[in-house]
Amino acid sequence: MKFQSHSRNRINTTDLLYLPALLFVSVFIFYPFIRGLYVSFTNWNGYSQTFRFIGLENYRTMISDPDVGRTIKNTCIYGLGSTFFQTLLGLSLAIFLEKQTRVNSFLRTLVYLPVIISPLIIGYIWYFFFRYSGGAMNDIVGLFGGEPVDWFANGPRAVWIITGINAYQFVGGVSMIIFLAGLQSIQREYYEAAVIDGAKESQKLVHITLPLLAPAFTSSITFNVIGGMKLFDVIVATTAGGARICISVSLDNDVCSVFLFPKRRLCCCTWQCDVVAYRFNHHSLVAILQIQGG
């Protein structure tokens, strides 16, 4: 009886250890979620101290907004597209770099490095790579006699570029690491038995490696989908939330470019934009204005 009483007290004491984690999750996850759900039924503008309950009006406005469908579509492309590329490339890199050699260790580090850099910095790096004026891509196009391309002015093309940037950053730090851990957990006896049976490399991959990597696939896809669905930093850095519209103009006999950055939506058909003009030969800022256009 004393042993049972001591065991019961120990179990009760162990249960108390969950309280700090439960308190943390309640304060920073459960409460903000419930509070946000309540606010969605009000007319709160984000900073006013007074607001009132308006029912489903916000949801009706959201459903009737034509931009919502495009937003959901682009989000799915970011999430599922980057997941596909990260999973495929991560598995390929893991198989290629599985052996413990000095060269492979260096290459693993090289592939892993982008994940430790801020996504915002990665976005700016790739923006300058694809920028209209002086970008590396347009310099390459110019070497072959082509005209400069405004890579981010085309919506579908910009979406896939951003998807590729996200996949580039996290393929080594998420997918490759997970698949490497999965490959190293597979017992070598399976491959030795397959060699004795005369199995080819492709057969070992299909019948041994891939089935035993099922848990790794689950983890990799889950992390990549979550990361892709909440992608924000790269989008802001490369497109400022919308297509960068570039217009070449002439100012005092100097060629300039005017970039229109969609800033915020004012109503159903009006946008507020920042117009930034750069003088190429002096690399100086000419003007920063705000305009409203339908």
SVG drawing of the C-alpha trace seen along z (x, -y; Angstrom):
<svg xmlns="http://www.w3.org/2000/svg" viewBox="-24 -68 62 82">
<polyline fill="none" stroke="black" stroke-width="0.4" points="0.0,0.0 2.9,-2.4 4.4,-1.6 1.2,-2.4 0.8,-5.7 4.3,-6.7 3.9,-5.8 0.6,-7.8 2.3,-10.9 5.2,-10.6 2.7,-10.5 0.9,-13.6 4.2,-15.5 5.2,-14.6 1.9,-15.9 2.7,-19.3 5.7,-19.6 3.3,-20.1 1.9,-23.3 4.6,-25.7 4.4,-24.5 0.6,-24.5 0.7,-28.1 3.1,-29.2 0.9,-27.6 -2.2,-29.1 -0.9,-32.6 1.0,-32.8 -1.1,-30.4 -4.6,-29.7 -5.5,-33.2 -4.2,-35.0 -6.1,-32.5 -9.4,-33.0 -8.9,-36.7 -8.2,-36.9 -11.3,-34.9 -13.4,-37.3 -11.9,-40.4 -12.7,-39.0 -16.4,-39.6 -15.8,-43.2 -14.9,-46.4 -11.6,-46.9 -9.1,-48.7 -6.0,-47.5 -5.2,-50.5 -8.5,-52.1 -9.6,-51.5 -13.3,-51.3 -14.9,-48.8 -18.2,-47.1 -19.5,-43.7 -20.5,-43.4 -21.1,-39.6 -20.0,-38.0 -19.5,-41.2 -15.7,-40.8 -16.1,-37.3 -18.5,-38.4 -16.1,-41.1 -13.3,-38.6 -15.3,-36.1 -16.4,-38.8 -12.9,-40.1 -11.4,-38.8 -7.9,-39.0 -8.6,-36.4 -8.7,-33.5 -5.5,-34.6 -3.9,-34.9 -4.9,-31.4 -3.7,-30.1 -0.3,-31.7 0.0,-30.5 -0.7,-27.0 2.0,-27.3 4.5,-28.6 3.7,-25.8 3.3,-22.8 5.7,-23.9 8.6,-24.6 7.7,-21.3 8.0,-19.4 11.4,-20.9 12.8,-20.7 11.8,-17.0 13.1,-16.0 16.4,-18.0 16.9,-17.2 16.6,-13.4 19.0,-13.6 21.5,-15.6 21.2,-13.2 21.9,-10.2 24.8,-11.9 26.4,-13.2 25.7,-10.2 29.2,-8.8 31.5,-10.3 34.3,-12.0 36.0,-15.4 34.6,-16.6 31.1,-15.5 31.4,-17.2 32.4,-20.5 29.5,-20.2 27.0,-19.5 28.1,-22.6 27.9,-24.6 24.4,-23.4 23.3,-24.0 24.6,-27.6 21.6,-29.4 19.3,-28.2 21.2,-30.2 20.8,-33.5 17.7,-35.6 15.0,-34.9 14.7,-38.7 18.4,-38.9 18.1,-35.9 15.2,-37.7 17.2,-40.9 20.2,-39.0 18.0,-37.3 16.2,-40.5 19.5,-42.1 20.2,-39.0 16.9,-39.4 16.6,-43.2 15.8,-45.0 18.8,-47.3 22.2,-45.8 20.9,-42.4 23.0,-39.3 20.2,-37.6 19.8,-40.6 23.5,-40.9 23.6,-37.3 20.6,-37.9 22.5,-41.0 25.6,-38.9 23.5,-36.9 22.0,-40.0 18.6,-39.9 16.6,-42.7 16.4,-43.2 13.5,-41.4 11.6,-42.8 11.4,-39.4 9.1,-40.4 6.6,-42.4 4.9,-39.2 2.8,-37.7 3.0,-33.9 6.7,-34.2 7.4,-36.1 5.5,-33.4 7.7,-30.6 10.8,-32.6 9.9,-33.1 9.0,-29.4 12.5,-28.6 14.2,-31.0 12.4,-29.4 13.3,-26.0 17.0,-27.0 17.2,-28.4 15.7,-25.4 16.6,-22.4 19.8,-21.9 18.8,-22.9 15.5,-20.9 15.1,-18.2 18.7,-17.1 19.3,-16.9 16.2,-14.8 16.9,-12.4 20.6,-12.1 19.4,-11.1 17.0,-8.6 19.6,-7.1 22.1,-6.7 19.5,-4.8 19.0,-2.1 20.9,1.0 23.6,2.0 22.6,5.7 19.6,4.9 21.9,3.7 24.4,6.6 21.6,9.1 20.4,7.3 23.9,7.4 24.0,11.2 20.6,11.5 22.0,9.6 20.0,6.5 20.9,3.4 21.4,-0.1 18.0,-1.2 16.3,1.8 18.0,1.2 16.8,-2.4 13.2,-1.5 12.7,1.6 14.9,0.7 15.9,-3.0 12.6,-4.7 10.3,-2.4 12.5,-2.8 12.6,-6.6 8.8,-6.9 9.1,-8.5 11.7,-11.0 9.3,-11.8 6.5,-12.5 8.7,-14.8 10.2,-16.6 6.9,-17.2 5.2,-18.4 8.0,-21.0 8.2,-22.2 4.5,-22.7 4.3,-24.6 7.3,-26.8 6.0,-27.4 2.5,-28.3 3.7,-31.0 6.3,-32.4 6.5,-36.2 10.0,-37.6 11.1,-36.7 7.9,-38.0 8.4,-41.4 12.1,-41.6 11.5,-40.7 8.1,-42.1 7.1,-44.3 3.8,-42.3 3.1,-42.9 4.6,-43.1 7.4,-45.7 6.5,-47.7 9.5,-49.2 9.2,-52.2 12.2,-53.6 12.1,-57.4 14.4,-60.3 15.5,-62.9 18.0,-65.6 19.3,-63.4 19.9,-60.6 18.1,-57.3 16.2,-56.5 13.9,-53.8 10.8,-54.3 9.6,-51.5 6.0,-51.3 5.7,-49.3 2.1,-48.5 2.0,-49.6 -1.5,-49.2 -5.1,-48.8 -7.3,-51.9 -10.5,-50.5 -11.8,-47.9 -10.2,-49.5 -7.5,-51.9 -4.0,-51.2 -1.4,-53.5 2.0,-53.0 5.5,-54.2 7.2,-55.6 11.0,-55.4 13.1,-56.9 16.8,-56.1 19.4,-57.9 21.6,-55.1 24.8,-57.0 24.9,-58.7 23.2,-56.0 21.4,-58.6 17.8,-58.8 15.8,-61.2 12.4,-61.1 10.2,-59.3 6.5,-60.1 3.2,-58.6 0.5,-58.2 -2.9,-56.7 -4.0,-54.8 -7.0,-52.8"/>
</svg>
